[in-house]
Amino acid sequence: MEEKTDRSAARSTDEAAEGKRDLRNAFALCVLAVIVFRSFIVEPFKIPSTSMVPTLQKGDHIFVSKFSYGLSLPFSKTLLAKWASPRRGDVIVFLFPRDESVHYIKRVVGVPGDKIQIEGRKVVINGQEVKRDLISNVASLEHVYGSENLSGEIYAEKLGDVDHFVRFAGKRSDSRGTTEWEVPPDQFFVMGDNRDDSYDSREGYFVPRENIKGRAQVIWLSLDMERAWGKMDKVRWARSFVKIR
């Protein structure tokens, strides 16, 4: 009887040890899956400023596809494979060339070889003016974009195949005068959709291809940073799971 009890106890100990090993292995696999997913496929990003209003609001939480343009070595700028390049109109997240500890998000306006001319609010690419139409009824956009930053003038703009909105809320664009750039090889000219409140390529920098982290795809959560937690309107529900264009 005592021998049988010892065998039962030993079996229970072995089963408990095996259960712990299985749990550790499952946890390790989950951690590995999260690392691979974030490193190679999708990474979350929080919008820290108003430079992309009205497309993106401060407090938006988005998913960035790291797989859209290629495959890079995690935690580095080394490209392992490249199968596409950013196109005009894409919204991209990148390492700011003047301080690579900082992530920026802007819209691609010029690709390598493009000649960009900006005269006040007018953008000309390779001799063709970018089409832009004033939105007369801004209230019609509030159900998606919210009302916080729709003051000023909102335009519908078309870059390549992408239709989106831009905002002019001051005199900064009008006072810039005329400037011209030619986009170098493997670099990109970017601008914020909030044209009077964006530190972008108009300030004299281009974005190297290796600095691009990925393409912004969708808003999965939007929080009103001016509202207190616990308030029903803290979450901008209308912006949840909105595709970024």
C-alpha positions as CSV (number, residue, x, y, z in Angstrom):
1,M,0.0,0.0,0.0
2,E,2.8,2.4,0.9
3,E,4.6,1.6,-2.4
4,K,1.4,2.4,-4.3
5,T,1.0,5.7,-2.5
6,D,4.6,6.6,-3.3
7,R,4.1,5.9,-7.0
8,S,0.9,8.0,-7.0
9,A,2.8,10.9,-5.3
10,A,5.6,10.6,-7.8
11,R,3.2,10.6,-10.7
12,S,1.5,13.7,-9.3
13,T,4.8,15.4,-8.9
14,D,5.8,14.6,-12.5
15,E,2.5,15.8,-13.9
16,A,2.8,19.0,-11.9
17,A,6.3,19.6,-13.2
18,E,5.2,18.8,-16.8
19,G,2.3,21.2,-16.4
20,K,4.6,24.0,-15.3
21,R,6.9,23.3,-18.3
22,D,4.0,23.4,-20.7
23,L,2.9,26.7,-19.1
24,R,6.4,28.2,-19.4
25,N,6.6,27.0,-23.0
26,A,3.2,28.5,-23.9
27,F,4.1,31.8,-22.3
28,A,7.5,31.9,-24.1
29,L,5.7,31.2,-27.4
30,C,3.2,34.0,-26.8
31,V,6.0,36.4,-26.0
32,L,7.9,35.3,-29.2
33,A,4.7,35.7,-31.3
34,V,4.2,39.2,-29.9
35,I,7.8,40.2,-30.6
36,V,7.6,38.8,-34.2
37,F,4.3,40.4,-34.8
38,R,5.5,43.8,-33.6
39,S,8.9,43.6,-35.2
40,F,7.8,42.4,-38.7
41,I,4.1,42.9,-39.2
42,V,2.2,45.6,-37.2
43,E,3.2,48.1,-34.6
44,P,0.9,50.4,-32.5
45,F,1.6,54.1,-32.6
46,K,0.0,57.0,-30.7
47,I,-0.5,60.3,-32.4
48,P,1.3,62.9,-30.2
49,S,0.5,66.2,-32.0
50,T,-2.0,67.9,-34.3
51,S,0.3,68.0,-37.4
52,M,-1.9,65.5,-39.3
53,V,-5.3,67.1,-38.5
54,P,-7.9,66.5,-39.8
55,T,-6.8,63.0,-40.9
56,L,-5.4,62.2,-37.5
57,Q,-6.2,63.8,-34.2
58,K,-4.0,64.0,-31.1
59,G,-5.0,61.0,-29.0
60,D,-5.6,58.6,-32.0
61,H,-4.1,55.2,-31.5
62,I,-3.2,53.6,-34.8
63,F,-1.8,50.4,-36.3
64,V,1.3,50.8,-38.6
65,S,1.9,48.1,-41.1
66,K,5.7,47.3,-41.1
67,F,5.1,44.8,-43.9
68,S,3.8,47.2,-46.6
69,Y,7.2,48.1,-48.1
70,G,9.5,45.3,-47.0
71,L,11.2,43.5,-44.1
72,S,13.7,45.1,-41.8
73,L,15.9,43.8,-39.0
74,P,14.1,44.5,-35.7
75,F,15.4,47.5,-33.7
76,S,17.5,48.6,-36.7
77,K,17.3,50.4,-40.0
78,T,18.8,47.4,-41.9
79,L,16.5,46.2,-44.7
80,L,16.3,42.5,-45.2
81,A,14.0,42.6,-48.2
82,K,12.2,45.3,-50.1
83,W,9.2,44.7,-52.3
84,A,7.5,48.1,-52.5
85,S,8.2,51.8,-52.1
86,P,6.1,54.5,-50.4
87,R,3.8,56.2,-52.9
88,R,2.4,59.7,-53.1
89,G,-0.4,60.0,-50.6
90,D,0.8,57.3,-48.2
91,V,0.8,58.2,-44.5
92,I,4.0,56.9,-43.1
93,V,5.7,56.7,-39.7
94,F,9.5,57.3,-39.8
95,L,12.5,58.1,-37.7
96,F,13.0,61.9,-37.8
97,P,16.2,62.4,-39.7
98,R,17.5,65.2,-37.4
99,D,16.8,63.2,-34.2
100,E,16.3,59.4,-34.8
101,S,15.1,58.9,-31.3
102,V,11.9,60.6,-32.3
103,H,9.1,59.1,-34.5
104,Y,7.2,61.4,-36.9
105,I,4.1,60.7,-39.0
106,K,3.5,62.6,-42.2
107,R,2.1,62.1,-45.7
108,V,4.3,61.3,-48.7
109,V,4.1,64.2,-51.2
110,G,7.2,63.6,-53.3
111,V,9.0,60.4,-54.3
112,P,12.6,60.1,-55.5
113,G,13.3,62.2,-58.6
114,D,10.2,64.4,-58.2
115,K,10.5,68.1,-58.6
116,I,8.4,69.9,-55.9
117,Q,7.4,73.5,-56.1
118,I,5.4,75.2,-53.3
119,E,4.0,78.6,-53.8
120,G,2.0,79.6,-50.7
121,R,-0.7,77.0,-50.4
122,K,-0.2,75.7,-54.0
123,V,1.8,72.4,-54.4
124,V,3.2,71.6,-57.9
125,I,4.7,68.2,-58.6
126,N,6.7,67.8,-61.8
127,G,4.9,70.7,-63.3
128,Q,1.4,69.6,-62.3
129,E,-0.5,71.4,-59.6
130,V,-2.0,69.1,-56.9
131,K,-5.8,69.2,-57.2
132,R,-7.6,70.7,-54.2
133,D,-11.2,71.8,-53.6
134,L,-12.5,73.9,-50.7
135,I,-15.1,72.1,-48.5
136,S,-17.9,74.6,-48.0
137,N,-19.8,72.4,-45.5
138,V,-17.2,71.5,-42.9
139,A,-19.9,70.3,-40.5
140,S,-20.5,67.3,-42.8
141,L,-17.1,65.9,-41.8
142,E,-17.6,66.1,-38.0
143,H,-19.1,62.7,-37.7
144,V,-15.7,61.2,-38.4
145,Y,-13.2,63.8,-37.9
146,G,-14.7,65.5,-34.8
147,S,-15.2,69.2,-34.4
148,E,-12.1,70.0,-32.3
149,N,-9.7,70.9,-35.1
150,L,-12.0,71.6,-38.1
151,S,-11.7,75.4,-37.8
152,G,-10.0,77.3,-40.6
153,E,-10.3,76.1,-44.1
154,I,-10.6,72.4,-45.0
155,Y,-9.8,71.2,-48.5
156,A,-10.2,67.9,-50.3
157,E,-6.9,67.1,-51.9
158,K,-5.8,64.3,-54.3
159,L,-2.3,63.0,-54.2
160,G,-1.8,60.2,-56.7
161,D,-4.7,57.8,-56.2
162,V,-5.3,59.0,-52.6
163,D,-8.2,61.4,-51.7
164,H,-7.8,63.0,-48.3
165,F,-8.4,66.3,-46.5
166,V,-5.9,69.1,-45.5
167,R,-6.4,72.1,-43.2
168,F,-5.2,75.7,-43.4
169,A,-5.8,77.6,-40.2
170,G,-3.4,80.5,-40.4
171,K,-1.2,82.6,-42.6
172,R,1.9,80.6,-42.4
173,S,1.5,78.9,-45.8
174,D,0.6,82.2,-47.5
175,S,3.7,83.9,-46.2
176,R,6.3,81.2,-47.2
177,G,6.8,82.5,-50.8
178,T,7.9,80.2,-53.5
179,T,10.3,77.3,-52.8
180,E,11.6,74.4,-55.0
181,W,13.1,71.0,-54.2
182,E,14.3,68.0,-56.2
183,V,13.8,64.8,-54.1
184,P,17.1,62.8,-54.0
185,P,17.4,59.0,-54.7
186,D,16.0,56.8,-51.9
187,Q,14.5,59.7,-50.1
188,F,11.0,61.2,-49.7
189,F,9.4,64.6,-49.4
190,V,6.7,64.6,-46.7
191,M,4.1,67.1,-45.4
192,G,1.5,67.2,-42.6
193,D,-2.1,67.5,-43.5
194,N,-2.4,70.4,-41.0
195,R,-0.4,72.6,-43.4
196,D,0.1,75.6,-41.1
197,D,1.1,73.5,-38.1
198,S,3.6,70.9,-39.3
199,Y,7.3,70.6,-39.2
200,D,7.9,68.7,-42.4
201,S,10.1,68.7,-45.6
202,R,9.3,72.3,-46.2
203,E,11.8,73.0,-43.4
204,G,14.6,71.5,-45.5
205,Y,14.8,67.8,-44.7
206,F,14.0,64.6,-46.7
207,V,13.1,61.2,-45.2
208,P,15.6,58.4,-46.2
209,R,14.1,55.1,-47.2
210,E,15.8,53.2,-44.3
211,N,14.2,55.6,-41.8
212,I,10.6,54.6,-42.7
213,K,9.0,52.3,-40.2
214,G,5.8,51.5,-42.0
215,R,2.5,52.7,-43.4
216,A,-0.3,53.9,-41.2
217,Q,-3.3,51.7,-41.8
218,V,-6.2,52.1,-39.3
219,I,-7.3,54.0,-36.1
220,W,-8.2,51.4,-33.6
221,L,-8.8,53.7,-30.7
222,S,-9.3,57.5,-30.3
223,L,-9.1,59.3,-27.0
224,D,-10.1,62.9,-26.5
225,M,-7.1,64.2,-24.5
226,E,-9.1,67.2,-23.1
227,R,-11.7,64.9,-21.5
228,A,-11.3,63.2,-18.1
229,W,-11.3,59.4,-17.7
230,G,-14.7,58.2,-16.7
231,K,-16.5,60.5,-19.0
232,M,-18.6,58.9,-21.7
233,D,-17.1,61.2,-24.4
234,K,-13.5,60.4,-23.5
235,V,-13.5,57.8,-26.3
236,R,-14.2,59.2,-29.8
237,W,-16.3,56.2,-30.9
238,A,-16.9,57.4,-34.4
239,R,-13.2,57.3,-35.1
240,S,-12.7,53.7,-34.0
241,F,-11.6,51.3,-36.7
242,V,-11.5,54.1,-39.3
243,K,-9.2,53.3,-42.2
244,I,-6.5,56.0,-42.7
245,R,-6.4,57.5,-46.2
